[in-house]
Amino acid sequence: MTMLLWAVAVAAFLFWLYVLWTAATMPDSDFPGRNDKVIWVMIVLFTPIIGALLFALWQLEQSMQRRANARLKKASGGLLRNKQDDDKPHEGPTPS
């Protein structure tokens, strides 16, 4: 029984380290807000297991959203635009 408890504790610690490393090394552009990266790293650091689980779920949701958006864009033949595309200047004739 104690061996199983140790195995679970080691697995939880390794999961926490993996999530902390992932959150700290992700590019800032993967986070929606300006300070979201710092906030997530602090959440994972100060609430180890719960914070790691929350971050892993958030990351899974973000990944699913990106895949769904890519499928929609592909299915629409490029008619749909990304949010990042709205920030870029539009090319074409300028109104006079």
C-alpha positions in Angstrom: 0.0 0.0 0.0 2.8 2.5 0.8 4.5 1.6 -2.4 1.4 2.5 -4.3 1.1 5.8 -2.4 4.7 6.6 -3.3 4.1 5.8 -6.9 1.1 8.1 -7.1 3.0 10.8 -5.3 6.0 10.6 -7.7 3.6 10.5 -10.7 1.8 13.6 -9.4 5.1 15.4 -8.8 6.4 14.6 -12.3 3.1 15.7 -13.8 3.3 19.0 -11.9 6.9 19.5 -13.1 5.9 18.8 -16.7 3.0 21.3 -16.6 5.1 23.9 -14.9 7.8 23.6 -17.5 5.2 23.6 -20.3 3.5 26.8 -18.9 6.9 28.5 -18.5 8.2 27.7 -21.9 5.1 28.3 -24.0 5.4 31.4 -26.3 3.5 34.4 -25.1 1.4 34.4 -28.2 -0.2 31.2 -27.1 -1.9 33.0 -24.2 -4.9 35.2 -24.9 -4.0 38.0 -22.5 -0.9 40.1 -21.8 -0.1 38.7 -18.3 -1.8 35.3 -18.7 1.5 33.4 -18.9 2.7 34.8 -15.6 -0.7 34.2 -14.0 -0.8 30.6 -15.1 2.8 29.9 -14.0 2.0 31.3 -10.5 -1.2 29.3 -10.3 0.6 26.1 -11.2 3.5 26.9 -8.9 1.4 27.8 -5.8 -1.4 25.3 -6.2 0.5 22.3 -7.5 -1.9 19.5 -8.3 -5.1 21.6 -8.8 -3.3 24.3 -10.8 -1.6 21.7 -13.0 -4.9 20.0 -13.7 -6.6 23.3 -14.5 -3.7 24.4 -16.8 -3.8 21.0 -18.6 -7.5 21.3 -19.1 -7.2 24.9 -20.4 -4.4 23.9 -22.7 -6.5 21.0 -24.1 -9.4 23.4 -24.7 -7.1 25.8 -26.5 -5.8 23.0 -28.7 -9.3 21.8 -29.6 -10.3 25.4 -30.5 -7.3 25.8 -32.7 -8.0 22.5 -34.5 -11.7 23.4 -34.9 -10.8 26.8 -36.3 -8.3 25.3 -38.7 -10.9 22.8 -40.0 -13.5 25.5 -40.4 -11.0 27.7 -42.3 -10.1 24.8 -44.5 -13.7 23.8 -45.1 -14.7 27.4 -46.0 -11.9 27.6 -48.6 -10.1 30.4 -46.7 -13.2 32.6 -46.5 -13.1 32.7 -42.7 -10.5 34.9 -41.1 -8.5 34.5 -37.9 -8.7 37.0 -35.1 -5.0 37.8 -35.8 -5.9 38.6 -39.4 -8.1 41.4 -38.2 -5.1 43.2 -36.7 -3.2 43.2 -40.0 -3.7 46.0 -42.4 -5.9 45.1 -45.3 -4.4 44.9 -48.7 -6.2 46.2 -51.8 -7.4 49.4 -53.2 -7.8 52.3 -50.8 -11.1 54.2 -50.8 -10.8 57.7 -52.3 
